[in-house]
Amino acid sequence: MNNPNRPVTTLFMIESLDGKISTGDVDELDVDKDFKRIVGVKEGLHQYYNVEKQTDLYSLNTGRVMAKIGVNERTKEPTKMECSFIIIDSKPHLTAKGVEYLAKWVKTLYLVTTNKNHPAYKLQDKFDNIVIIYFDEKIHLAELLAKLKSEYQVDRITIQSGGTLNSGWLREKLVDHVSIVVAPCLIGGENTQSLIGGESLHTQNDLKHIKALKLVKCDVLADSYLHLTYDVVNETEIDE
């Protein structure tokens, strides 16, 4: 059952059959760029972007991912979207130029950070659609979702963050649904990001962190792609 005190969340990603969401362990290797070049994979890739267009009007991602896709270097004026972005970025990975591009691109940019010197602060006077959500030292994921619901009336969010952060959402029982496009390839690599990363489980007691899934739909797409949708069972039951 969905928690009424926070938005309904859907984890949406593209992955290889072996669960990798990147093509390697360095930032220059990236699914969005590299799948377009691989024969047998590139032919059906457009279907992932078609599904992505049908996701929620609030999309949550990270500054690192935004930097990987090149928003810090883009110079062409973007076409305004109806979608709002929630970007977690503390390092920061986003430059002032990247923040400005996002503000021009999306309906509202919610910038979540622990960095008081994030370049987004200097752009708030220039753009009225930049909202900064500040956390002291650590971003509390459950608190962030509750704040988005209570203060900004965000009802549904599509999560598209990296494997480590995805693990945080999952472990804290904050993922309600999963929507995965499976690309017809195997990537491998123990350091290549998978859908759920983070710390491994170590004990029998840790089995409580495993979330069972209930299949809602399996669509067989063209060119050997699959689209799988699941409901997440957040209350784990373990037999003695």
Secondary structure by P-SEA (a helix, b strand, c coil): ccccccccccbbbbbcccccccccccccccccccccccccccccaaaaaaaaaacccbbbbcaaaaaaacccccccccccccbbbbbbbccccccaaaaaaaaacccccccccccccccccccccccccbbbbbbcccccaaaaaaaaaacccccbbbbbccaaaaaaaaaaccccbbbbbbcccccccccccccccccccccccccccbbbbbbccccccccbbbbbbbbbcccccccc
